[in-house]
Amino acid sequence: MGEIPELLYYIGFANLLGFVLMGVDKKRAKNNEWRIPERTLWGVSILGGAIGSFIGMRVFRHKTKHNSFRIGIPFIIIVHVVLYGYFFMS
């Protein structure tokens, strides 16, 4: 007891990465620079960074007009919450 499971470190890192990638991609979009592929944004979200990506979408107002992101990211969050709940309850 008292130790933070490694999974929480992973979740924290993935969410921080999702948040940062949304900010970087928004900045690059504004500057007409090379963009982060949507596949990468989705991959980070699916692999545990959905909450950070969602917060990044709101903070940076990025990908908010794309229905796939507007609906898909919250859906992934729900799936993750269910999975995390199952993992931590067992």
Sequence and secondary structure as in RCSB ss.txt:
>XXXX:A:sequence
MGEIPELLYYIGFANLLGFVLMGVDKKRAKNNEWRIPERTLWGVSILGGAIGSFIGMRVFRHKTKHNSFRIGIPF
IIIVHVVLYGYFFMS
>XXXX:A:secstr
     HHHHHHHHHHHHHHHHHHHHHHHHHTT     HHHHHHHIIIIIHHHHHHHHHHHT STT HHHHHHHHH
HHHHHHHHHHHHHH 
